[in-house]
């Protein structure tokens, strides 16, 4: 026999995750994945890999062996071990207390375990016969979240989404279609926007999430259809300014399609005055959508739930449980006070939801979502809700809020740091004091920490100034962890300030290290055993 010989086949290479033999196949592969997580975490040795983006790219390329799709595969065990180790070694780990740059939470172990089950079974929610139990479970999760928001269980509706951006898109879509129907008597889903399309307007605060503008563009209205509304000193939408903008738009012949209030801005965690905004939108008979992707987690907390008073007055709400819900991505939700508002999404497809099947009692969720094939992301939410309960999740929210208050107090007391505002939720905006060089120094110190692999600190802009941001979503971090993180910022700021001064005066010696620089974090050895030798 001649020709290239294939290596002996490992049954795990083509084993299925489901079925009667699925658990037996998954077991050894999960063990390999867990070992890779341990090894990669040890190799990384901190919140993210030390080194430049080019160095990370080279390490990832090396882990592929130079070809992701070779003629002959390396086998499941080898491929999983190599790539999982490198992914872990080269990632930013939100479970590290010094990884605090974004609304990027460390997921609960119980939620990740639930993800394994959901992935192994792989049900899809576009027809009942692809996921009977999943089709029954998601409405229970949606109803639970609707009750948390304050909606009536017998009339509200919704769907689990990929996150705040998709949920905001759904809110703006349904608001757009409702405005077209009211104005023209026709359904946008059937006849399009017609002449009224160019007159439709969305209103949101100046600091609302960028997805409002992007979604307006996706919906065919364009970013210029979004009318920014001024905010107060606490970065909350000004109701009087909103009323003026709405009245001016109507006087000019425009059609208000929706007001988008924010419950938890990305930078400051600000919550718009929801009752006042709801009263204004009611007078104008305008759809009110609330982007509570961040702040919605406050509903779990007895301490913070009052911040969202008035949320139940919204026509629709966006939530995102892969923020203050500690879920693996993705775990968003879109809720609407009136389930009938989902009608523009309705579709009848013979191979998915024939009418006679529904008449016979087989439900369909196809008309609840913008997507067709959908994972059962509701499962990890259901497991988490049952495992922790509202009070358990609320305790995690409060722990992160306590960290934010501690950070703010430490920053306010430091001669080297400046606090932008008291925290509302779990974000803290601040900067290193560097005088006229402030923008340059704050931008550079953040990159210094990234290159060293010692910390992930966020960045934002307030006016023309560069500020730093801590987004504290690790409920197991301590005040000592926060203090150590701020100490790193101060040392990096001093190093960058000195470097900027020397560059300006031309006195810095070629190749000399800046004084007070953060010492580069050494890469650890490949295995814990080697580290102990």
Beta strands, then each sheet from edge to edge (+ up, - down):
strand 1: 99-100
strand 2: 157-161
strand 3: 200-205
strand 4: 226-229
strand 5: 255-262
strand 6: 287-292
strand 7: 316-320
strand 8: 332-336
strand 9: 417-419
strand 10: 427-432
strand 11: 456-462
strand 12: 465-471
sheet 1: 1+ 11+ 12- 10+ 9-
sheet 2: 2+ 8- 7+ 6+ 5+ 3+ 4+
end
